[in-house]
Structure formats: C-alpha cells, structure tokens
Amino acid sequence: MGTADSANNVEDFEQVVSLNEAAKRLLRRSFEINLHALNAIVQSKQSGDRLRGFNEAASQIRAWSGELHTQLERLGSLVREAVVQASRFVKRKHTAGLLLSAVRRSGKQHGTAVVAGCEASLSAHRSELRALWRRIVDAVDDLNQLGLMACVLSRSAIIEATAAEPEQRAQLEEVTKDFYAKSEEVVVIVRGLGKTARSKLA
C-alpha cells in the first residue's frame, strides 16, 4: 500500500468523523429549536384566540423539531456505523499491504492465495462501505427537505405574530427570527454533509 493510498484512507476516516461531529451539532440545534417552540406556544396561548394562527405555526415548528431529532438519530446511527467500518477498513488495508510485502519478499507461491483472500475481503468491505454511504446520502436528503420546510414555517410564524399586541409581538418575532436563524444553520450544515457524503460515491 503506497503513501497516496495511506493518505486517502486517513482522509476518508477524517471525513466520516467530520460527519459525526456535524450530526451532533445538528442534534443540539434540534433541542434548542424545540425549547423555543415550546416558549412560543406558551406565549401565544396567553393571548387566546387572537394568536390561534401563531399557536398553530409554533406547534408545527415543534413537530418539525421532533422530526428533525428523529432524522438526526437515524443519521447519527449511520455515521457511527461508518466510523467503525472506515476504521476497520483502514486497519485491514494496512494489514493486507504488510502481507503483500511479506509475500513478495519471500517469493513463495503459496502466499498468493492468502493475498487473494485478503484482497477479496477488502473488496467486499469496500462495497459494504459504499452501500452505507448511499444510506447516509438518503438520510441527508431527507434532512435537506426538512430544512426547506423550516423556511416556510418560519415565514408563516412571522406573519402570524403580527396579530399580537406590540409588546408581545416583539417577543414572538424574536422567537421566530431565532428559529429562522437556527433552521438556516441546519440547512448550511446539511449542505456540507451532503457534499461530503456524495464525494464518497463519486
């Protein structure tokens, strides 16, 4: 195994770890958004029927954050699996490289079968990793759809907040703007995830 292959293996592993860290950041955002949605619901209920529309929008935001959490747990599980599989693949490839080098130095024919077996195992492992990356790409695509939905929900909440009294309107607008900012952050992180994941299938 050459220096270039070693560098690629390290880069592959680092990309998987990066995905894992991004998934954890997104999970924290889902908790924050859920808390803000709960706060918005409590505030809107205090105004009775006048803010029924905002209450509905806030409830949808909370449902959105719950779906985000579910999707992130799915992605997190896949990425953790990818971390383990990528680590095993790097170790197996390193071992296969050492074995091939030893066989070449020995000049014995019987080692060829052993090397072939190692290469077949590596090929199967590589296929498993590729299938796992496809599942990660699918999970990221689902998250991207949620991100687009968040933009619609935040605009709806901002519009509905205009029905509140001036003092409360300012509070509700602050909540919705914060939701918008965090959902935008989710979208940006997800785009980065998608770019990394798709690079593994190129």
Summary of the structure (lengths in Angstrom):
residues: 202
radius of gyration: 24.4
end to end distance: 21.8
largest distance: 86.9
contacts: 649
relative contact order: 0.15
helix: 93%
strand: 0%
